[in-house]
């Protein structure tokens, strides 16, 4: 055990975590240069294409240092806020962390939020100044930022480059010399914390864990403490580039278990594995059921594909336990599903996977957060509203609550004004303002989560010219003056376009939505009024003029094949159109509310 080192890599997105991990794998001979593909750890196609790590992975490296053999377990963590719970569990499985900071960018919001997570778990922090090869690298300045942030000495900061391999040996030395060996008692009852799981179509769920105490033996009967389920430890072992089966995995080590679990949602990240014969008395602390933060309806473009969509969603859920869904129906869109996601990125990923892996064409409705509604006649009962069109009649409501977040923005001082204005417009309240260096500021706001869902990232990027990074975490529900804004097309209310908005924004938003929809919905044979309404009161209106002529009219008497081509072209264009009443509505229109500025 004294020669084991468990560490993770934490960084702001794109600061070069995966690339540096690849260099460590090469330097320790875990992967040969020939086998080396860029970002070997990101094995999903989608990950590779988007260049982001979606699920965290673990890998064991062997390294000899001053004549002694060491086992280094690297736990890779996802960098995006949508997956921050996974980051926290990965961190809890380690004793040390490489804190990677891009030398050309400096400290960013997730550098800090991930660092706080690591410090909460008392990890030894090894700061790494990455991308030193870049001409724009600012080593002194960024080293100062790091020193200020974690209170280390400038000599503790390792200059490195994932591209050239600079600093890789120093990093390996630091892991061995500075990260403490795991503690724990190999003779105690088994206590292993699951920090990740993946779904394999042939073998079922593979859970990754860190053994805190005791030893797990192949074939033993095990129990997952929080779910209460028991399994047989059919296959256990350690993780190299592949799974390496072992007879036992002991205290301090990181391993996998395969036990015939067919559904991803049976395995919860953060849960504790123990044995049935000699169970531990306590689960590992910090277990949380991950809750979806953002909801949206997903509907098949063609109503006949509903069953196929259900099948596809079920398949997806098998390997993504954070996806939740239930059937819903919409007067406008027919039968579909209300789905819960960890965040907007997660939503996009699911939509993309449905299309790529399952060849489904779907319509996604306006995303929203989850609201709590309290009725006047029974104010103690909390109703959970995941779909704005299900909000009870306002006259019966005592109050409505919405989720709030604490948001951290790091930026250059010249953009403070613009960012403050944006945050205030988004109903944010400034809590704190701290200068990290002379011209870098950390701003802390409390604001409604719903405002983040609605185009916040894009706006932040624009007003700060890209010089702002952002992170957030939920802080609970608060009551808000929310009302339901409805949209009527051709006189008919379209439930899939309803949104809950703050009363003070309703008029402004209603107007903007009508204008946007007018842009997005193509002209048709008849005039289409677009109206925004609160209850029965119309607050805004635009009109889409009728098309003057039938598009095919000019072909009459002409070449028949030309006409057919034209019709086919139209059909192509219709792929993402949904018939709502008499009106053809394109997919973009359902997301119009997100793109109003
Ligand atoms: P996530 O997994 O999405 O959080 O990103 P990451 O932090 O793992 O970053 P990644 O390793 O994917 O690198 C981001 C980008 O920076 C890629 O385009 C890399 O090629 C580039 N990059 C990484 N390290 C270096 C480096 O040392 N020098 C230079 N010049 N580019 C680098």
Boltz pocket constraint, residues with backbone or C-beta under 6 A from the ligand:
constraints:
  - pocket:
      binder: B
      contacts: [[A, 11], [A, 12], [A, 13], [A, 14], [A, 15], [A, 16], [A, 17], [A, 18], [A, 19], [A, 20], [A, 39], [A, 50], [A, 51], [A, 52], [A, 53], [A, 77], [A, 78], [A, 79], [A, 80], [A, 130], [A, 131], [A, 132], [A, 133], [A, 134], [A, 160], [A, 161], [A, 162], [A, 163], [A, 164]]
      max_distance: 6.0
